[in-house]
């Protein structure tokens, strides 16, 4: 019997970016026969309503008003330098 299993790994950068790796495993009778990865980043201030539950919880804790402001200020500063 084939089964599709989806899990997530997360890492958090110093600036508050949440790096999300979705792992899709295909199992046949409990034995992994295939695996696929998809990576994306959730930046401070991004809308994370469509993320998986664990990513939502992490973002809710990590993406404080201060972290979002600091990130936006850094982006603005970079734009002004160019």
C-alpha positions in Angstrom: 0.0 0.0 0.0 1.3 3.4 -1.0 1.3 6.3 1.5 2.3 9.9 1.2 3.9 11.5 4.3 4.7 15.2 4.6 6.9 16.6 7.3 8.7 20.0 7.9 12.1 21.1 9.1 12.7 24.6 10.2 15.7 26.8 10.9 15.7 30.4 12.0 18.3 33.0 11.0 19.5 35.8 13.2 17.4 38.3 11.3 14.2 36.3 12.0 13.8 34.5 8.7 12.2 31.1 9.0 13.7 28.7 6.6 11.1 26.0 5.9 11.9 22.7 4.2 8.9 20.5 3.3 9.8 16.8 2.9 7.4 14.6 1.0 8.1 10.9 1.4 6.4 8.1 -0.5 6.2 4.9 1.4 5.3 1.4 0.2 4.3 -0.9 3.0 6.3 1.3 5.4 9.4 1.4 3.3 10.5 4.7 1.8 10.6 4.5 -2.0 10.8 8.2 -2.9 11.5 11.6 -1.3 11.2 15.2 -2.5 12.2 18.5 -0.9 10.8 22.0 -1.3 12.4 25.0 0.5 11.1 28.5 1.1 11.6 31.3 3.5 9.1 33.2 5.6 10.5 36.7 6.2 9.6 39.0 9.2 6.3 40.7 8.2 5.3 38.1 5.6 1.8 36.8 5.7 2.0 33.2 7.0 -1.6 32.3 7.1 -1.2 29.6 4.4 1.8 27.9 6.1 1.7 24.6 8.0 0.7 24.8 11.7 4.2 24.5 13.1 5.5 27.3 10.9 2.6 29.5 12.0 3.4 28.9 15.6 7.1 29.7 15.1 6.3 32.9 13.1 3.8 33.9 15.8 6.6 33.7 18.4 9.6 34.9 16.4 8.0 37.7 14.3 7.5 40.2 17.0 6.8 43.9 16.2 10.4 44.7 17.0 11.8 42.0 14.7 9.5 43.1 11.9 10.5 46.7 12.3 14.2 45.9 12.5 13.9 43.8 9.3 12.0 46.5 7.4 14.5 49.2 8.6 17.4 47.1 7.3 15.7 46.7 3.9 15.0 50.4 3.7 18.7 51.1 4.6 19.9 48.8 1.9 17.6 50.4 -0.7 18.9 53.9 0.2 22.5 52.7 -0.3 21.9 51.7 -3.9 
